[in-house]
Amino acid sequence: MTDLSALSFEAAMAELEDVVRKLESGSVPLEESINLYERGAALKAHCDAKLRAAEEKVELIRARDGAAVGTVPAEGL
């Protein structure tokens, strides 16, 4: 398995989708399912961290450019 820190967001998402597909198939032995679930949880955490980092960069760019900083709720848009 590839070290998580070396994976881009896109590569980690693709691997996570593969993990989910295998787990949903129901054809994976129990021990492998546990390993896949553990890898999937790690991939999800990695993707979450990458997204948070990207959001922070966008907020810094917006702040630097004088735009309002903060998030806007999606409701009502």
N, C-alpha and C positions, 0 to 999 in steps of 0.2 A: 504494500500500500504506500501511496505517496504521502510524504510528510505534509501535514496540513498547511504549515507556514509557507510552503512552496506553491500552494494552489491559488490560482486567481479565483475571484468570485464565480465566474462563469464555469470554470472547471469543477469547482466544489459543488455548484448547483447541479451540474450534469451527473456527477458521481452520486449525489444525494438522490436524484431522480432514479438512477439505476438501483440504488439500495432499496428505495421504496417499492419499485417495480418488482424486485426479487422477493421482498417480504410479502407483498400483496399476492404474489402468485401462489403462496402456500406450499410450494414444492421444495423449499429449502429445509434441510435437516435442522433440528432444534439448536444444536450447538452453533451451527453457522448462522442461524437466525439471531442468536444472541450477539454474536460478533458483528453481524450486519447492523443490528439495532444500535450497538455501541458506536460503530463507525458513523452511522447516520446522525446520532446525537452530537458527535464531535463535528461533523460537517455542518450541521445546522448552527451550532455555536460559532463556527468559523465564518459562515455566511452572515450571521447577525453582526459579528464584529466588523466585517468588511463593510456592511451597509451603514453601521453607526459611524465608522471612520469617514465614509464618503459623505454622509449627511453633515458631519462636523466640518469637512473641507468646504462644502457648499455654503454653509453658514458663515465661515470665515471669509469666503470670497464676497458674499453678499454684504457682510459688515464692512469689509474693506472698500467696497464700491458705494457705500452709503445707503444701501437698501435696508429695509426693515429686517431685523434679525428675529428669528423665532419660527415656530411652525404654525401652520394654519390648518384647522380641522377640515377634513375632507367633506363633512356634512355641509350641505348648502352651497357647494361649488357647482 
